[in-house]
Amino acid sequence: MLHSLYFIYVYSLFFYYSQSAVLLKDLIKTSYFLYKFLSFSLSLVLIVKGRKKIDNEVKELMKKLTALLGLAGVLLFSTACSIEDTEQIIENAVEAQENLESYYAEVSSTFKYDGENESSTYKEWNVKPDKYRTEMEDGYLHISNGEESWSYDQTENTVTVFDTLDDLTEEMPSESEIIREMLTEMLESTDVVVNGKETIADRKTIHLSVSAKDGEEDFLGDTSYDIWVDEETYMPLKMMWISEDFSSVVEYTNIEYNIDIDEALFTFDIPEDAEVLTMDDFMVDSLSLDELKEVTPFDIPDLSAILDHFEFEDANYFEEMDMATMHFSEEEHYLVLSLTTDKTEMLDETEAVSTENFEGSYMNMFDMHFLFWSQDEVHLELMTDADALSKEELIEIAKQIK
């Protein structure tokens, strides 16, 4: 599964530079949302659903608290919630975010995984629509002026330069469209508990906890998620994830909204002695099937079952991971087959699959099918969008890959 997550990132870059639009739009849309809107949209879901789940004890407590400010006061006053109310809440929340023209924030984060603890702090400046600056405590910088972006690693003295992807951003849905679409999906997948009010970064927030509904475990897995949402702006000011394997806390310790920010913060002068990289330096070669067969240490299987449904686009080989990927398309749909000698780490949410040809695992995530199995020392994975094939059709194709 770790290969899948890594591959989604690499694959989106690959499709941009190869000028293929089959998978790119969905990947960019998903990545964009995950990066910028996941916490915010989930916050709105929690508020909308939280008002449905306030029990009598919480309502009595709320009566004793001071009146909520602005829109937040409307959100939590009753357990009754019509569809019209929910839609209005979402529209009001979108409007509140749209009224945020800029902010400056100081943030702390902690991450624990497999016995390792890591803590960091950073500062961020953001001016809509696309200017931002992030300063990590270790000297790492990421800056964008809306036309060009720079990532600077002070320790390595390397700068990576990114050009704005104008041809992509023109097709990107608006922030409002993304929020509305994702909220609809998330409202159907989670249960929420309202824990009361707390102060974070000198701002009044609502503390909410979320868990996946029965049958919707793919949405959060075994992870518990808590979020503290600014009552006025709906911005998440603290987020906490806890699972059996890891925990993470991100907290805003200071935030200032709608302030004047010096434009000079969004420019960057590359040091004369720095190594300069571009995205081309991170791209792997695009290969034909014949070329792929020449560079992999393992055999490429018969792909007839895939080619009956999809057209071959191209392939890549990642030497460091000893992983080959083959990309196929059919109109707006896609399918990816990856092979590696490095066994994929499975998530707990996978479902066992048993056929006469192999024992494997299946998972559905982000409206994508994932199927994992092994042949001798090679581990295979099929990934496709849920609209292209059913789970059963994907398994049938896998049975014929030998």
MARSE-638278 format. One line per 8 residues: for each residue z, y, x of C-alpha. Coordinates in steps of 0.2 Angstrom, whole numbers. Layout:
Z Y X; ...
END
This chain:
0 0 0; 3 12 14; -15 9 19; -20 15 2; -10 31 3; -17 35 20; -34 30 14; -34 42 -1
-31 56 11; -45 51 24; -57 46 10; -56 63 2; -60 71 19; -74 59 22; -83 62 6; -82 81 8
-91 80 25; -103 66 19; -108 77 4; -104 63 -8; -97 69 -25; -93 52 -33; -75 51 -29; -71 68 -22
-68 78 -37; -55 66 -44; -47 64 -26; -46 83 -23; -39 86 -40; -26 73 -38; -21 79 -21; -21 97 -26
-10 93 -40; 2 82 -30; 3 96 -16; 5 111 -27; 10 106 -45; 19 90 -45; 36 97 -45; 32 112 -56
24 102 -69; 37 89 -69; 50 103 -71; 41 108 -87; 40 90 -93; 59 89 -91; 63 104 -100; 51 100 -115
58 83 -116; 76 87 -111; 78 98 -127; 73 82 -137; 87 72 -129; 102 83 -129; 116 74 -137; 131 82 -147
142 83 -132; 129 93 -122; 126 104 -137; 144 108 -138; 144 112 -120; 129 123 -122; 138 133 -135; 152 138 -123
140 143 -109; 133 161 -109; 116 163 -118; 101 157 -108; 90 171 -102; 72 173 -109; 62 158 -113; 75 146 -106
86 150 -121; 73 144 -133; 70 128 -124; 87 120 -125; 95 126 -142; 90 111 -153; 86 92 -152; 72 95 -165
56 98 -157; 39 99 -166; 22 96 -157; 19 115 -160; 35 120 -152; 31 109 -137; 14 116 -135; 21 134 -136
34 130 -123; 20 124 -111; 10 139 -114; 25 150 -111; 29 141 -95; 11 142 -89; 11 161 -93; 28 163 -83
20 155 -68; 4 165 -70; 16 181 -69; 22 175 -52; 11 185 -40; 20 182 -24; 36 175 -17; 46 173 -1
57 158 1; 69 149 13; 70 131 11; 80 116 18; 75 98 17; 83 81 22; 75 64 22; 83 47 25
73 31 28; 76 15 36; 92 21 44; 84 37 51; 89 54 46; 79 70 47; 83 88 43; 72 103 44
71 121 37; 56 132 35; 51 149 28; 36 152 16; 27 167 10; 14 165 -4; 3 178 -12; -9 172 -26
-22 166 -27; -23 158 -10; -14 167 4; 1 158 11; 11 156 27; 24 142 32; 35 143 47; 44 128 52
60 129 63; 52 119 77; 38 133 78; 25 124 68; 14 136 58; 2 134 44; -7 150 38; -21 154 26
-29 171 22; -39 163 8; -55 161 18; -49 152 34; -33 142 38; -24 138 54; -11 125 58; -3 128 75
8 116 84; 18 126 96; 25 111 106; 7 104 109; -1 121 109; -15 115 98; -23 124 83; -32 116 69
-44 128 60; -50 124 42; -64 133 33; -61 137 15; -70 123 5; -80 135 -7; -91 122 -14; -76 112 -19
-65 126 -26; -79 132 -37; -78 115 -46; -59 114 -46; -50 116 -63; -39 131 -65; -20 130 -62; -18 131 -81
-30 117 -84; -22 106 -71; -4 109 -78; -9 106 -96; -18 90 -92; -5 83 -81; 9 88 -93; 1 78 -107
1 62 -96; 19 65 -89; 26 68 -106; 21 51 -111; 29 42 -96; 47 49 -94; 64 50 -101; 75 65 -97
93 69 -97; 99 88 -97; 114 89 -85; 119 107 -88; 117 123 -78; 119 127 -60; 116 141 -47; 103 138 -34
98 151 -22; 108 164 -32; 97 159 -47; 102 151 -64; 94 134 -65; 94 120 -77; 98 103 -69; 88 89 -76
86 70 -72; 71 60 -76; 67 41 -77; 52 31 -81; 50 25 -99; 50 6 -102; 32 0 -98; 29 16 -88
38 11 -72; 22 14 -62; 25 33 -64; 41 34 -54; 45 16 -49; 63 13 -44; 65 31 -39; 77 42 -47
72 60 -48; 83 76 -51; 76 93 -52; 84 111 -54; 72 123 -63; 73 142 -62; 77 147 -80; 66 162 -79
51 157 -68; 51 138 -71; 49 136 -52; 59 120 -45; 72 127 -33; 80 110 -29; 72 92 -30; 81 76 -26
73 59 -24; 83 43 -22; 78 25 -21; 84 9 -12; 74 13 3; 74 32 5; 82 48 -1; 75 66 0
82 83 -5; 72 99 -4; 82 115 -9; 78 133 -9; 92 143 -1; 84 160 -4; 70 166 -15; 62 183 -19
49 184 -32; 35 197 -35; 38 207 -19; 26 216 -7; 21 205 8; 13 212 24; -5 206 24; -3 204 43
7 188 40; -9 179 34; -18 182 50; -17 172 66; -23 175 83; -26 159 92; -18 159 110; -30 159 124
-24 143 132; -22 133 115; -33 118 112; -43 122 96; -48 108 84; -58 107 68; -59 94 54; -74 87 63
-62 81 77; -53 70 64; -68 62 56; -74 44 59; -92 39 61; -101 35 45; -108 17 47; -121 6 39
-116 -12 35; -125 -19 50; -117 -6 61; -100 -10 53; -102 -29 57; -105 -25 75; -89 -15 78; -76 -25 68
-67 -40 76; -67 -49 60; -81 -55 49; -87 -44 34; -87 -55 19; -102 -58 6; -102 -42 -5; -115 -48 -18
-102 -47 -32; -98 -29 -28; -117 -25 -26; -120 -32 -43; -110 -17 -51; -111 -4 -37; -122 4 -24; -117 4 -6
-113 22 1; -107 19 18; -93 12 29; -80 17 42; -70 8 55; -53 15 60; -50 7 77; -31 12 78
-27 3 62; -40 -11 65; -46 -7 47; -64 -7 40; -68 2 23; -83 1 13; -87 14 -1; -98 10 -16
-103 20 -31; -110 19 -48; -114 36 -57; -97 44 -58; -87 29 -53; -82 22 -36; -75 6 -28; -68 4 -11
-65 -12 -1; -54 -11 14; -51 -25 27; -37 -25 40; -28 -37 51; -12 -26 48; -3 -33 33; -1 -20 19
17 -16 14; 19 -19 -5; 28 -8 -17; 40 -16 -29; 29 -11 -43; 15 -23 -39; 11 -37 -51; 8 -55 -44
-10 -61 -47; -14 -80 -45; -32 -87 -46; -40 -103 -40; -46 -93 -24; -31 -83 -19; -13 -77 -22; -12 -58 -23
-4 -42 -30; -11 -29 -42; -5 -12 -46; -11 3 -57; -7 20 -50; -15 38 -54; -28 29 -66; -33 18 -51
-33 -1 -49; -27 -8 -33; -29 -27 -29; -22 -35 -13; -25 -52 -6; -28 -61 11; -41 -73 18; -35 -81 34
-29 -67 45; -38 -53 36; -30 -43 22; -41 -36 9; -39 -22 -4; -50 -17 -18; -48 1 -26; -57 8 -40
-55 20 -54; -48 13 -70; -64 18 -80; -76 9 -69; -69 -9 -71; -55 -17 -80; -41 -26 -71; -49 -43 -76
-66 -38 -70; -59 -32 -53; -50 -49 -51; -67 -58 -55; -76 -48 -41; -62 -52 -29; -63 -70 -32; -82 -70 -26
-78 -60 -10; -78 -74 3
END
